[in-house]
Amino acid sequence: MKFVILIIFLSLVTQSNYGFSRKQSAVILPLKTKQISSPPNKQISFNHNVTLTVSLTLGSPPQKVTMVLDTGSELSWLHCNKTPTTPSTFNHLLSSSYRAIPCSSPTCRTRTRDFTVPVSCDSKKLCHATLSYADSSSVEGNLASDTFHIDNSDLPGTVFGCMDTGFSSNTEEDSKTTGLIGMNRGSLSFVTQMGFPKFSYCISGSDSSGILLLGEAKFPWLKPLNYTPLVQISTPLPYFDRVAYTVELQGISVSGKILPLPKSAFEPDHTGAGQTMVDSGTQFTFLLGPAYTALKNEFLKQTRGVLRQFEDPNFVFQGAMDLCYRIEQSKRVLPPLPSVHLVFRGVEMSVSGEKLLYKVAGANRGSDAIYCFTFGNSDLLGVEAYIIGHHHQQNMWIEFDLAKSRVGLAEFKCELANQRLGLGS
């Protein structure tokens, strides 16, 4: 990950789920100081490459931690090796405010889908948890609490996982992060513990920067958002994540041509499999097999004669993206491409231009670079869901409204937001 600058605006007096109030003052604490007239909120800049990251400080005395921003996860966690050897480790032994959570604590019995293996007691009768992810990475360690520091405010008693074994990272960039910050609607998520009724972010499409805002976003230059309601079910189903940001995908079109898919193709089945989740923790967008195949075939049809397909059956980018093209490395601009529209209830998301193809590093063939279609097949991942990844959320202001159970979208140049708020790049 790249170095992340933390910039914070004012917040609210909030009541957390754990019974104490958090009062924060109306100031900015960036690398540069500047008063700004805005409603109460917290604002953090972040960088993105394969993942989105934010930097915070934690513990007493404070230690800097860099965490992956993940709206698809609940429990936040940090690398907490007992003998830290890299800057990407939180040394909990140096924090006087660190508290391991015992098995007897009600927090240890909190139900969350993040725990793929039920929590247990270790030899010291501390709450032990294991988390596993779709990319085959996993972490395990103890549940704990400590004080997060945002602005001049201390946020004591914030629950997270202090993980010391089992982590496997796919990239060198990811290995530089200290952990993950869970932002879904579960009771242990960071945003829930902070007590914010909503948060939003805007991801730049060019300079690997962005803004995370905790609280209300009322800026005169921000376009009105269009909202889509979250899908909620009352009956627990084995494959439906009830605390995810699940939206209703109604159809997909390519340059105005609607894919011939039945409505049932986008609806969860009787087990809950097939929900559509907005997930900042996933880079690209993945569709269930039938929808992916229909989109792939139509995109191929509309790009015939414009792009040269890379026909190597053994080449599948990230294990789930098998539509790739050969493009001369000398070409600095991609040819005109058909746009893809994801149609949700009340909202459309347009994916066009450079967001449609991703240049695969180190995969050149002669004088050609290899570019892959940025939609993948969920079936190849072994995931029974539609996932809207952060690559397709670039240059959009996206709001997660927990209080009203909805997600808001508006196309927006995020570099402009950085400039308006004085954040720079």
C-alpha positions as CSV (number, residue, x, y, z in Angstrom):
1,M,0.0,0.0,0.0
2,K,1.0,3.6,-0.5
3,F,1.5,6.0,2.4
4,V,-1.8,7.4,3.5
5,I,-2.4,10.9,4.9
6,L,-5.0,11.3,7.6
7,I,-7.3,14.3,7.5
8,I,-10.1,14.7,9.9
9,F,-13.0,17.1,10.2
10,L,-15.4,17.5,13.1
11,S,-17.8,14.9,14.3
12,L,-20.9,14.4,16.5
13,V,-21.6,13.5,20.0
14,T,-22.5,9.8,19.6
15,Q,-23.7,7.0,21.8
16,S,-21.9,3.8,21.1
17,N,-23.4,0.3,21.4
18,Y,-21.1,-0.2,24.4
19,G,-22.6,2.5,26.6
20,F,-20.3,5.5,26.5
21,S,-20.5,8.8,24.8
22,R,-17.8,10.1,22.4
23,K,-17.5,13.9,22.1
24,Q,-15.3,15.3,19.4
25,S,-14.4,18.9,18.6
26,A,-14.8,20.8,15.3
27,V,-11.3,20.9,14.0
28,I,-9.2,19.6,11.1
29,L,-6.1,17.6,11.8
30,P,-4.3,17.0,8.5
31,L,-0.7,17.5,7.5
32,K,-1.9,21.0,6.8
33,T,-4.3,22.9,9.1
34,K,-7.2,24.9,7.8
35,Q,-10.6,25.8,9.2
36,I,-13.5,24.8,7.0
37,S,-17.2,25.5,7.2
38,S,-19.0,22.1,7.1
39,P,-21.6,20.1,9.0
40,P,-20.3,17.8,11.8
41,N,-18.5,14.8,10.2
42,K,-15.2,13.0,10.1
43,Q,-13.2,12.9,7.0
44,I,-10.2,10.7,6.1
45,S,-8.2,10.6,2.9
46,F,-7.2,7.2,1.6
47,N,-5.2,5.6,-1.1
48,H,-6.1,2.7,-3.4
49,N,-4.2,0.2,-5.4
50,V,-5.4,-3.4,-5.0
51,T,-7.2,-2.4,-1.8
52,L,-8.4,0.9,-0.2
53,T,-6.5,1.9,2.9
54,V,-6.9,4.4,5.7
55,S,-4.4,5.4,8.4
56,L,-5.4,5.8,12.0
57,T,-3.6,5.7,15.3
58,L,-4.3,3.2,18.1
59,G,-3.2,2.5,21.6
60,S,-1.5,4.4,24.5
61,P,0.9,5.8,23.4
62,P,-0.5,6.0,19.9
63,Q,0.9,3.8,17.1
64,K,0.1,4.4,13.5
65,V,-1.9,1.6,11.8
66,T,-2.8,1.3,8.1
67,M,-6.0,-0.6,7.5
68,V,-7.9,-1.9,4.5
69,L,-11.3,-0.2,4.2
70,D,-13.8,-3.1,3.8
71,T,-17.6,-2.6,3.6
72,G,-17.9,-6.3,3.2
73,S,-16.6,-7.2,6.6
74,E,-17.7,-6.6,10.2
75,L,-14.8,-7.2,12.6
76,S,-11.8,-4.9,12.3
77,W,-8.5,-6.6,12.9
78,L,-4.8,-5.8,13.2
79,H,-1.5,-7.8,12.9
80,C,-0.4,-8.2,16.6
81,N,2.7,-10.4,16.6
82,K,4.2,-10.6,20.1
83,T,7.6,-9.8,18.7
84,P,6.9,-7.3,15.9
85,T,9.5,-7.3,13.1
86,T,7.9,-5.0,10.5
87,P,6.2,-1.6,10.6
88,S,2.9,-3.3,9.6
89,T,2.4,-4.8,13.1
90,F,0.6,-3.3,16.0
91,N,2.6,-3.9,19.2
92,H,-0.2,-4.4,21.8
93,L,2.4,-5.0,24.5
94,L,3.4,-1.4,24.4
95,S,-0.2,-0.1,24.8
96,S,-1.4,0.5,28.3
97,S,-5.0,0.8,27.2
98,Y,-5.0,-2.6,25.4
99,R,-7.5,-5.1,26.9
100,A,-7.8,-8.7,25.7
101,I,-11.5,-9.9,25.9
102,P,-12.1,-12.9,28.1
103,C,-14.4,-15.8,27.0
104,S,-16.9,-14.9,29.7
105,S,-17.5,-11.5,28.0
106,P,-20.8,-11.0,26.1
107,T,-18.7,-9.6,23.2
108,C,-17.1,-13.0,22.8
109,R,-20.6,-14.5,22.2
110,T,-21.6,-11.8,19.6
111,R,-22.7,-13.6,16.4
112,T,-21.0,-12.5,13.2
113,R,-20.6,-14.2,9.8
114,D,-17.0,-13.1,9.9
115,F,-16.2,-16.0,12.3
116,T,-16.1,-18.9,9.8
117,V,-15.0,-21.0,12.8
118,P,-16.9,-20.5,16.1
119,V,-15.0,-18.5,18.7
120,S,-13.3,-20.5,21.4
121,C,-11.3,-20.1,24.5
122,D,-7.5,-20.3,24.4
123,S,-5.3,-21.5,27.2
124,K,-5.5,-18.2,29.0
125,K,-9.3,-18.2,28.8
126,L,-9.3,-15.4,26.3
127,C,-11.7,-15.1,23.3
128,H,-10.1,-16.7,20.3
129,A,-11.4,-16.1,16.7
130,T,-10.5,-17.2,13.2
131,L,-11.5,-15.2,10.1
132,S,-11.3,-16.5,6.5
133,Y,-11.7,-14.7,3.2
134,A,-12.6,-15.7,-0.4
135,D,-9.1,-15.2,-1.6
136,S,-8.0,-18.0,0.8
137,S,-6.3,-15.7,3.2
138,S,-7.1,-16.1,6.9
139,V,-6.2,-14.6,10.3
140,E,-6.6,-15.8,13.9
141,G,-6.0,-14.4,17.3
142,N,-7.8,-12.8,20.2
143,L,-10.6,-10.3,20.4
144,A,-9.5,-7.2,22.2
145,S,-10.3,-3.6,22.8
146,D,-8.2,-0.4,22.7
147,T,-8.3,3.3,22.2
148,F,-8.5,4.6,18.6
149,H,-7.4,8.2,18.2
150,I,-9.2,10.3,15.5
151,D,-8.5,14.1,15.6
152,N,-8.0,15.1,19.2
153,S,-10.6,12.6,20.4
154,D,-9.9,9.3,22.1
155,L,-12.3,6.4,21.3
156,P,-11.8,4.0,24.1
157,G,-13.0,0.4,24.2
158,T,-13.2,-0.1,20.5
159,V,-13.4,-3.9,19.8
160,F,-11.2,-5.5,17.1
161,G,-9.3,-8.7,16.5
162,C,-5.6,-8.8,17.5
163,M,-4.4,-11.4,15.1
164,D,-1.0,-13.1,15.4
165,T,-1.1,-16.2,13.1
166,G,-2.3,-17.6,9.8
167,F,-2.3,-14.5,7.6
168,S,-1.6,-15.0,3.9
169,S,-1.4,-12.1,1.5
170,N,-1.7,-12.2,-2.3
171,T,0.5,-9.1,-2.9
172,E,3.5,-7.3,-1.5
173,E,1.4,-4.1,-1.3
174,D,-1.2,-5.8,0.9
175,S,1.5,-7.1,3.3
176,K,2.4,-3.5,4.2
177,T,-1.0,-2.9,5.8
178,T,-1.5,-3.4,9.5
179,G,-5.0,-4.8,9.2
180,L,-8.6,-4.3,8.1
181,I,-11.3,-1.9,9.2
182,G,-14.8,-3.5,9.0
183,M,-17.5,-1.2,7.8
184,N,-20.6,-3.3,7.3
185,R,-23.8,-3.1,9.4
186,G,-22.9,-5.6,12.0
187,S,-22.8,-4.7,15.7
188,L,-19.0,-5.1,15.9
189,S,-18.2,-3.1,12.8
190,F,-16.1,0.1,13.2
191,V,-18.9,2.4,11.9
192,T,-21.5,0.8,14.2
193,Q,-19.2,1.1,17.3
194,M,-18.5,4.7,16.4
195,G,-22.3,5.4,16.3
196,F,-22.4,7.1,12.9
197,P,-25.7,6.8,11.1
198,K,-24.0,7.1,7.7
199,F,-20.7,7.4,5.9
200,S,-19.5,8.0,2.4
201,Y,-16.4,7.8,0.2
202,C,-15.2,9.0,-3.2
203,I,-12.4,7.2,-5.0
204,S,-10.2,9.0,-7.5
205,G,-9.7,7.4,-10.9
206,S,-6.2,8.8,-11.5
207,D,-4.1,9.6,-8.6
208,S,-4.7,6.7,-6.1
209,S,-6.3,8.9,-3.5
210,G,-9.8,9.3,-2.0
211,I,-11.9,10.6,0.8
212,L,-13.7,8.7,3.5
213,L,-16.2,10.8,5.4
214,L,-17.9,9.6,8.6
215,G,-21.2,11.4,9.1
216,E,-23.3,13.7,7.0
217,A,-22.0,15.0,3.7
218,K,-23.6,18.3,3.0
219,F,-21.4,20.3,0.6
220,P,-22.8,22.9,-1.8
221,W,-20.7,21.4,-4.6
222,L,-21.9,17.8,-4.1
223,K,-24.5,16.6,-6.6
224,P,-27.8,15.2,-5.2
225,L,-27.5,11.5,-4.7
226,N,-29.8,8.9,-6.1
227,Y,-30.7,6.1,-3.6
228,T,-31.4,2.4,-3.9
229,P,-32.8,0.7,-0.8
230,L,-31.0,-2.1,0.9
231,V,-32.5,-5.6,0.5
232,Q,-33.4,-7.0,3.9
233,I,-34.8,-10.3,4.9
234,S,-36.4,-11.3,8.2
235,T,-35.6,-15.0,8.0
236,P,-32.0,-16.1,8.4
237,L,-30.8,-18.0,5.3
238,P,-27.5,-19.9,5.2
239,Y,-25.9,-18.0,2.3
240,F,-27.4,-14.5,2.8
241,D,-25.3,-12.0,4.6
242,R,-27.8,-9.9,6.5
243,V,-25.4,-7.2,7.5
244,A,-23.9,-6.6,4.1
245,Y,-24.8,-3.6,1.9
246,T,-27.1,-5.7,-0.3
247,V,-28.9,-3.9,-3.2
248,E,-31.4,-5.0,-5.8
249,L,-29.7,-5.6,-9.2
250,Q,-32.4,-5.6,-11.8
251,G,-30.5,-5.8,-15.1
252,I,-27.4,-5.2,-17.1
253,S,-27.0,-3.5,-20.5
254,V,-24.2,-2.9,-22.9
255,S,-24.4,0.3,-24.9
256,G,-28.2,0.3,-24.4
257,K,-28.7,-3.4,-25.3
258,I,-30.3,-5.1,-22.3
259,L,-28.9,-8.6,-21.7
260,P,-31.6,-11.3,-22.1
261,L,-31.7,-12.5,-18.6
262,P,-34.8,-13.4,-16.5
263,K,-35.5,-11.4,-13.3
264,S,-34.8,-14.5,-11.3
265,A,-31.2,-14.4,-12.4
266,F,-30.6,-11.5,-10.1
267,E,-32.6,-12.6,-7.1
268,P,-31.3,-14.6,-4.2
269,D,-32.5,-18.2,-4.2
270,H,-34.2,-20.1,-1.3
271,T,-30.8,-20.5,0.4
272,G,-30.0,-16.8,0.2
273,A,-27.3,-17.3,-2.5
274,G,-27.2,-14.7,-5.2
275,Q,-27.4,-11.4,-3.3
276,T,-25.7,-8.3,-4.8
277,M,-23.3,-6.6,-2.4
278,V,-21.5,-3.3,-2.6
279,D,-18.0,-4.2,-1.3
280,S,-15.0,-1.8,-1.0
281,G,-12.9,-4.7,0.0
282,T,-13.0,-6.3,-3.4
283,Q,-11.2,-4.7,-6.3
284,F,-13.3,-5.8,-9.3
285,T,-16.9,-6.7,-10.0
286,F,-18.0,-10.3,-10.1
287,L,-21.3,-11.7,-11.5
288,L,-22.9,-15.1,-11.2
289,G,-22.1,-17.5,-14.1
290,P,-25.2,-16.9,-16.3
291,A,-25.0,-13.1,-16.0
292,Y,-21.3,-13.1,-16.5
293,T,-21.5,-15.3,-19.6
294,A,-24.2,-13.1,-21.1
295,L,-22.2,-9.9,-20.5
296,K,-19.0,-11.5,-21.8
297,N,-20.6,-12.6,-25.0
298,E,-22.3,-9.2,-25.6
299,F,-19.1,-7.3,-24.9
300,L,-17.1,-9.6,-27.2
301,K,-19.7,-9.1,-29.9
302,Q,-19.6,-5.3,-29.6
303,T,-15.8,-5.1,-29.5
304,R,-15.2,-7.4,-32.5
305,G,-13.0,-5.6,-35.0
306,V,-12.1,-3.0,-32.3
307,L,-10.1,-5.1,-29.9
308,R,-8.1,-8.3,-30.5
309,Q,-9.0,-11.0,-28.0
310,F,-6.2,-12.8,-26.1
311,E,-7.1,-16.4,-26.7
312,D,-5.2,-18.4,-24.2
313,P,-7.4,-20.9,-22.3
314,N,-4.8,-21.2,-19.6
315,F,-4.8,-17.5,-18.8
316,V,-7.4,-16.4,-16.3
317,F,-6.7,-13.2,-14.5
318,Q,-7.2,-13.4,-10.7
319,G,-8.7,-16.9,-11.3
320,A,-12.1,-15.5,-12.4
321,M,-11.5,-13.1,-15.3
322,D,-11.1,-15.0,-18.6
323,L,-11.9,-12.3,-21.1
324,C,-8.7,-10.5,-22.0
325,Y,-7.3,-8.6,-25.0
326,R,-4.0,-7.9,-26.7
327,I,-3.3,-4.2,-27.2
328,E,-0.2,-2.7,-28.6
329,Q,2.0,-1.2,-25.8
330,S,2.7,1.8,-28.0
331,K,-1.0,2.8,-27.7
332,R,-1.4,5.2,-24.9
333,V,-5.2,5.6,-25.3
334,L,-7.7,2.8,-25.4
335,P,-10.1,2.7,-28.4
336,P,-13.8,3.6,-27.9
337,L,-15.5,0.9,-25.9
338,P,-19.1,0.0,-25.3
339,S,-20.3,1.1,-21.9
340,V,-21.8,-1.3,-19.3
341,H,-24.7,-0.2,-17.2
342,L,-25.7,-1.9,-14.0
343,V,-29.3,-1.2,-13.3
344,F,-30.4,-1.2,-9.6
345,R,-33.7,-0.2,-8.1
346,G,-33.8,3.6,-8.5
347,V,-30.1,3.9,-9.5
348,E,-27.8,3.1,-12.5
349,M,-24.1,2.6,-12.3
350,S,-22.3,3.3,-15.6
351,V,-18.9,1.6,-16.3
352,S,-17.2,3.0,-19.3
353,G,-13.8,3.8,-20.8
354,E,-10.7,2.8,-18.9
355,K,-12.7,1.3,-16.0
356,L,-13.7,-1.5,-18.4
357,L,-10.2,-2.9,-19.0
358,Y,-7.3,-3.5,-16.6
359,K,-3.7,-3.8,-17.8
360,V,-2.1,-6.9,-16.3
361,A,1.4,-6.2,-15.1
362,G,4.1,-8.5,-16.4
363,A,1.8,-10.3,-18.8
364,N,3.1,-8.8,-22.1
365,R,3.1,-10.9,-25.3
366,G,5.7,-9.6,-27.7
367,S,4.9,-5.9,-28.4
368,D,1.4,-6.3,-26.9
369,A,0.2,-5.6,-23.4
370,I,-2.6,-7.8,-21.9
371,Y,-5.7,-6.0,-20.7
372,C,-8.5,-7.9,-19.0
373,F,-12.2,-7.2,-18.8
374,T,-12.9,-5.9,-15.3
375,F,-15.9,-8.1,-14.7
376,G,-15.3,-11.6,-13.5
377,N,-17.2,-14.8,-12.9
378,S,-18.2,-15.4,-9.3
379,D,-18.6,-19.1,-9.9
380,L,-14.9,-19.4,-10.6
381,L,-14.2,-17.7,-7.3
382,G,-16.5,-20.1,-5.5
383,V,-18.6,-17.2,-4.3
384,E,-22.4,-17.4,-4.6
385,A,-23.0,-13.7,-4.9
386,Y,-22.8,-10.6,-7.1
387,I,-20.1,-8.3,-5.8
388,I,-19.7,-4.7,-6.9
389,G,-16.0,-3.9,-6.4
390,H,-14.3,-0.6,-5.8
391,H,-12.7,-0.4,-9.3
392,H,-16.1,0.4,-10.7
393,Q,-16.9,2.8,-7.9
394,Q,-14.2,5.2,-9.0
395,N,-15.3,8.8,-9.5
396,M,-18.6,8.3,-7.7
397,W,-19.7,9.7,-4.4
398,I,-21.1,6.7,-2.6
399,E,-23.0,7.0,0.6
400,F,-23.9,4.2,3.0
401,D,-27.0,5.3,5.0
402,L,-27.3,2.9,7.9
403,A,-30.2,4.9,9.5
404,K,-32.4,4.7,6.4
405,S,-31.1,1.4,5.0
406,R,-30.1,2.7,1.6
407,V,-27.1,3.4,-0.6
408,G,-26.7,6.7,-2.5
409,L,-24.8,7.2,-5.7
410,A,-23.7,10.2,-7.8
411,E,-21.1,10.5,-10.5
412,F,-18.4,12.9,-9.3
413,K,-14.8,13.7,-10.1
414,C,-13.1,12.8,-6.8
415,E,-10.1,14.9,-7.6
416,L,-12.4,17.9,-7.5
417,A,-13.5,16.9,-4.0
418,N,-9.9,16.7,-2.9
419,Q,-9.3,20.2,-4.2
420,R,-12.5,21.7,-2.7
421,L,-11.6,20.3,0.7
422,G,-7.9,21.3,0.4
423,L,-6.6,17.7,0.6
424,G,-4.3,17.7,-2.3
425,S,-3.3,14.4,-3.9
